[in-house]
Amino acid sequence: MTDDTRNDPQDAIDSQGEARREELDDRIFEHSAGDDQEGIPFVGAGPGNPRLLTVAGKELLEAADLVVHAGSLVNSELLDEYCGHADLVNSVGKDLEELIPLMRDAYEDGDDVVRLHSGDPAIYGAALEQMDALEHEGVPTYFVPGVTSAFAASATLRTQLTLNEVSNHVAFTRPQGKTLTPEEDHISDFVEMGDVTTCIYLGTHAVRDTMDRLLEDDHDPETPVAVIYHASWPDEDVIIGSIGDIADKVEEAGYRASALVVIGDAVTGAGYERSFLYGDWANRGPDSTGADESDAQANETQAGDD
């Protein structure tokens, strides 16, 4: 079958979306993340450091004949270490009309194909549209999770994104721009909640505009902000400031891309309270009743990862 007789990617996306509304994919109930599956895996490369690639991702890359990767967003050291034997194709600058036939034809020729995204493909990865287009043409696909940059940033900052009595929620977001209207920008709303750690992706270029809007909305200029450039890469850089001064610091450093912005008190890790998880109920002793055990399980569920 020639490319001319194949489906248009947009038609495929529309068709798959409509099918998803009508019935869930049976594979949802047959496979879990990390399972060996048939098809083209969409693998998260992690934030940068090759050691933060998952075991599943490493195994798939080492067996691949073709790796379609996200260009400079994927550390070249990772490509050299795990993909040196494979054909490498940089996806930057290629649209769906080019990428889908490339992966489809290689898969149908019997090659092991891996689509390698930066971070985790479920976070601002634009993976599903590629997967839907491939699925519509009979090529199965599946996700292989990766470590997203917010988690690498948290590790670098030596703090948690959630902390008891400091931050009960985490928001992954991006600032307004070409792909996000002012009405869809909720950064100010998240910051106003007070107990949210706001992680801004794809927004280094808009740090000043974002902070100016927060100041215009009367947010505390002393609210902590961290900007982590190339989290986990060899040239990683960390800039700590506040809503009031972080824009000046970022502009002085010269960063316009490839950095994650974190807003909230969890940035410093100060002021949190001891959690329930290792608190009083965990030390009730062997005489605790069954009811007490049920209460403890409920508290553990509520405490989560605090």
C-alpha positions as CSV (number, residue, x, y, z in Angstrom):
1,M,0.0,0.0,0.0
2,T,1.4,3.4,-0.9
3,D,1.5,6.5,1.2
4,D,-1.2,8.0,-1.1
5,T,-3.7,5.4,0.0
6,R,-2.9,5.7,3.7
7,N,-4.9,7.8,6.2
8,D,-4.4,11.5,6.7
9,P,-3.0,12.0,10.2
10,Q,-5.6,14.5,11.2
11,D,-8.4,12.2,10.0
12,A,-6.8,9.3,11.9
13,I,-6.6,11.4,15.1
14,D,-10.3,12.4,14.8
15,S,-11.4,8.9,14.1
16,Q,-9.4,7.4,17.0
17,G,-10.7,10.1,19.4
18,E,-14.3,9.3,18.4
19,A,-13.7,5.6,18.9
20,R,-12.2,6.3,22.3
21,R,-15.4,8.1,23.4
22,E,-17.5,5.0,22.4
23,E,-15.4,2.2,23.9
24,L,-12.2,1.8,25.9
25,D,-9.3,-0.1,24.5
26,D,-9.2,-3.7,25.7
27,R,-5.4,-3.4,26.2
28,I,-6.1,-1.1,29.2
29,F,-7.2,-4.2,31.1
30,E,-4.7,-6.6,29.6
31,H,-1.4,-4.7,30.2
32,S,0.3,-2.6,32.9
33,A,3.1,-0.1,32.5
34,G,6.4,-1.9,32.1
35,D,4.9,-5.0,30.3
36,D,6.4,-6.3,27.1
37,Q,3.9,-5.4,24.5
38,E,3.5,-5.6,20.7
39,G,4.1,-2.5,18.7
40,I,6.1,0.7,18.7
41,P,6.9,1.9,22.3
42,F,6.8,5.6,23.1
43,V,9.6,5.7,25.6
44,G,10.4,8.5,28.0
45,A,14.1,9.2,27.9
46,G,14.1,10.9,31.3
47,P,15.3,14.4,32.1
48,G,18.8,14.1,30.7
49,N,21.1,12.0,32.7
50,P,21.3,8.5,31.0
51,R,21.2,6.8,34.4
52,L,17.6,8.2,34.9
53,L,16.4,6.1,31.9
54,T,14.1,3.3,33.1
55,V,15.2,-0.3,32.8
56,A,12.4,-0.9,30.4
57,G,13.5,2.0,28.2
58,K,17.1,0.8,28.2
59,E,16.1,-2.7,27.1
60,L,14.0,-1.4,24.3
61,L,16.6,1.0,23.0
62,E,19.3,-1.7,23.1
63,A,17.1,-3.9,20.9
64,A,16.0,-1.2,18.5
65,D,16.7,-1.0,14.8
66,L,15.3,2.5,14.4
67,V,15.1,5.2,17.1
68,V,13.2,8.3,16.3
69,H,14.2,10.8,19.0
70,A,13.5,14.3,20.1
71,G,16.7,15.9,19.0
72,S,18.7,18.0,21.4
73,L,16.1,17.5,24.1
74,V,17.5,14.0,24.5
75,N,21.1,13.8,25.9
76,S,23.5,12.7,23.2
77,E,25.3,10.6,25.8
78,L,22.2,8.5,26.2
79,L,21.9,8.0,22.4
80,D,25.6,7.1,22.2
81,E,25.4,4.6,25.1
82,Y,22.2,2.8,24.2
83,C,21.4,3.5,20.5
84,G,24.8,3.4,18.8
85,H,23.8,0.3,16.8
86,A,20.5,1.7,15.6
87,D,19.5,4.1,12.8
88,L,18.8,7.4,14.5
89,V,16.3,9.9,13.1
90,N,15.8,13.4,14.7
91,S,12.1,14.2,14.8
92,V,12.7,18.0,15.1
93,G,11.3,19.8,12.1
94,K,9.3,16.8,10.9
95,D,5.5,16.8,10.9
96,L,3.1,13.9,11.3
97,E,2.9,13.5,7.6
98,E,6.6,12.6,7.5
99,L,7.0,10.8,10.9
100,I,4.0,8.4,10.7
101,P,5.0,6.8,7.3
102,L,8.7,6.6,8.5
103,M,7.8,4.7,11.7
104,R,5.0,2.7,10.0
105,D,7.1,1.5,7.1
106,A,10.0,0.5,9.3
107,Y,7.7,-1.5,11.7
108,E,5.9,-3.2,8.8
109,D,9.3,-4.2,7.4
110,G,10.0,-6.0,10.6
111,D,12.3,-3.5,12.3
112,D,12.1,-2.8,16.1
113,V,11.1,0.8,16.2
114,V,11.3,3.1,19.3
115,R,9.9,6.6,19.5
116,L,12.0,8.3,22.1
117,H,10.6,11.4,23.8
118,S,12.3,13.6,26.4
119,G,11.2,13.3,30.0
120,D,8.0,11.5,30.2
121,P,5.9,11.3,27.0
122,A,2.7,11.9,28.9
123,I,3.8,15.4,30.0
124,Y,3.7,17.9,27.1
125,G,5.0,15.2,24.8
126,A,2.4,15.3,21.9
127,A,2.7,11.6,21.9
128,L,-0.9,10.6,21.6
129,E,-1.5,12.2,18.2
130,Q,1.4,10.1,16.8
131,M,0.1,7.0,18.5
132,D,-3.4,7.5,17.2
133,A,-2.2,8.1,13.7
134,L,-0.2,4.9,13.8
135,E,-2.9,2.9,15.5
136,H,-5.4,4.0,12.8
137,E,-3.1,2.4,10.2
138,G,-2.9,-0.9,12.1
139,V,0.4,-0.3,13.9
140,P,0.1,-0.9,17.7
141,T,1.7,1.5,20.1
142,Y,2.2,1.8,23.9
143,F,3.7,4.1,26.5
144,V,6.9,3.5,28.5
145,P,7.0,6.1,31.3
146,G,10.1,8.2,31.9
147,V,11.3,10.5,34.7
148,T,9.9,14.0,34.1
149,S,12.0,17.1,34.7
150,A,10.0,18.2,37.7
151,F,11.1,15.1,39.6
152,A,14.8,15.7,38.6
153,A,14.4,19.3,39.8
154,S,13.0,18.1,43.1
155,A,16.0,15.8,43.5
156,T,18.4,18.6,42.7
157,L,16.7,20.9,45.2
158,R,16.8,18.2,47.8
159,T,13.2,18.6,48.7
160,Q,9.8,17.2,48.0
161,L,7.2,18.7,45.7
162,T,4.6,17.8,48.4
163,L,5.2,18.6,52.0
164,N,2.8,18.3,54.9
165,E,1.2,21.7,55.8
166,V,3.3,23.3,53.0
167,S,2.2,21.9,49.7
168,N,-0.7,19.4,49.4
169,H,-0.8,19.6,45.6
170,V,1.4,19.8,42.5
171,A,0.4,21.5,39.3
172,F,2.2,20.8,36.0
173,T,1.5,23.7,33.7
174,R,2.9,26.1,31.1
175,P,2.5,29.8,30.5
176,Q,0.3,31.5,28.0
177,G,1.7,31.9,24.5
178,K,1.2,30.6,21.0
179,T,-0.4,27.4,22.2
180,L,-2.1,28.6,25.4
181,T,-4.5,31.5,25.6
182,P,-4.6,33.9,28.6
183,E,-7.8,32.3,29.6
184,E,-6.1,28.9,29.7
185,D,-3.2,30.2,31.8
186,H,-3.9,29.2,35.5
187,I,-0.5,29.9,37.0
188,S,-1.9,32.7,39.1
189,D,-4.8,30.5,40.3
190,F,-2.4,27.8,41.4
191,V,-0.2,30.2,43.3
192,E,-3.2,31.8,45.0
193,M,-4.2,28.5,46.5
194,G,-1.1,28.7,48.7
195,D,-0.5,25.0,49.2
196,V,0.4,24.1,45.6
197,T,3.8,23.6,44.1
198,T,3.6,25.0,40.6
199,C,5.9,23.4,38.0
200,I,6.1,25.4,34.8
201,Y,7.3,23.6,31.7
202,L,8.2,25.2,28.4
203,G,8.2,28.6,30.0
204,T,11.8,29.8,30.6
205,H,11.4,32.5,27.9
206,A,8.3,33.8,29.6
207,V,9.6,34.0,33.2
208,R,9.4,37.8,33.3
209,D,6.0,38.0,31.8
210,T,4.8,35.3,34.2
211,M,6.2,36.9,37.3
212,D,4.9,40.3,36.2
213,R,1.4,38.9,36.0
214,L,1.7,37.3,39.4
215,L,2.8,40.6,40.9
216,E,-0.1,42.4,39.2
217,D,-2.4,39.8,40.8
218,D,-0.9,40.9,44.2
219,H,0.9,37.7,45.0
220,D,3.6,37.9,47.6
221,P,6.9,39.0,45.9
222,E,8.8,36.9,48.5
223,T,7.2,33.6,47.4
224,P,10.1,31.3,46.6
225,V,10.9,30.4,43.0
226,A,13.6,28.1,41.6
227,V,14.7,27.8,37.9
228,I,16.5,24.6,37.2
229,Y,18.3,24.7,33.8
230,H,19.0,21.3,32.2
231,A,18.0,19.3,35.3
232,S,20.3,16.3,35.7
233,W,22.5,17.2,32.7
234,P,26.2,17.9,33.1
235,D,25.7,21.6,32.7
236,E,22.7,21.8,35.1
237,D,22.3,25.2,36.8
238,V,20.1,26.2,39.7
239,I,18.8,29.7,40.2
240,I,17.0,30.4,43.5
241,G,15.0,33.6,43.9
242,S,11.4,34.8,44.4
243,I,8.5,36.1,42.4
244,G,10.0,39.5,42.8
245,D,13.5,38.9,41.6
246,I,13.8,35.7,39.7
247,A,13.2,37.3,36.3
248,D,16.3,39.5,36.7
249,K,18.4,36.5,37.8
250,V,17.3,34.3,34.8
251,E,17.9,37.1,32.3
252,E,21.4,37.7,33.8
253,A,22.1,34.0,33.4
254,G,20.9,34.2,29.8
255,Y,18.6,31.2,29.8
256,R,15.7,31.2,27.3
257,A,14.8,27.5,27.2
258,S,15.4,24.0,28.7
259,A,14.7,25.0,32.2
260,L,11.9,24.1,34.7
261,V,10.4,26.8,36.8
262,V,9.1,25.8,40.3
263,I,7.0,28.2,42.4
264,G,6.0,27.7,46.0
265,D,7.3,27.2,49.6
266,A,8.3,23.6,48.8
267,V,11.2,25.1,46.8
268,T,13.1,25.7,50.1
269,G,11.6,22.7,52.0
270,A,11.1,25.0,55.0
271,G,8.2,25.0,57.5
272,Y,6.7,21.6,56.9
273,E,5.1,19.6,59.7
274,R,5.8,16.0,60.7
275,S,3.5,13.7,58.7
276,F,1.0,11.2,59.9
277,L,2.8,8.4,58.1
278,Y,5.5,8.0,60.8
279,G,3.6,9.8,63.5
280,D,1.7,8.8,66.6
281,W,-0.6,6.2,65.0
282,A,2.3,4.3,63.6
283,N,3.6,3.6,67.1
284,R,0.5,2.4,68.9
285,G,2.1,-0.9,69.7
286,P,0.9,-4.6,69.4
287,D,-2.2,-4.0,71.5
288,S,-3.9,-1.9,68.9
289,T,-7.3,-3.1,68.0
290,G,-8.4,-4.1,64.5
291,A,-10.3,-0.8,64.4
292,D,-7.0,1.0,65.2
293,E,-5.3,-0.8,62.3
294,S,-8.1,0.3,60.0
295,D,-7.6,3.8,61.2
296,A,-3.9,3.5,60.6
297,Q,-4.4,2.3,57.0
298,A,-6.8,5.1,56.4
299,N,-4.2,7.6,57.7
300,E,-1.5,6.1,55.6
301,T,-3.6,6.5,52.6
302,Q,-4.3,10.1,53.5
303,A,-0.7,10.8,54.3
304,G,0.5,9.5,51.0
305,D,4.2,10.3,50.3
306,D,4.5,13.2,52.8
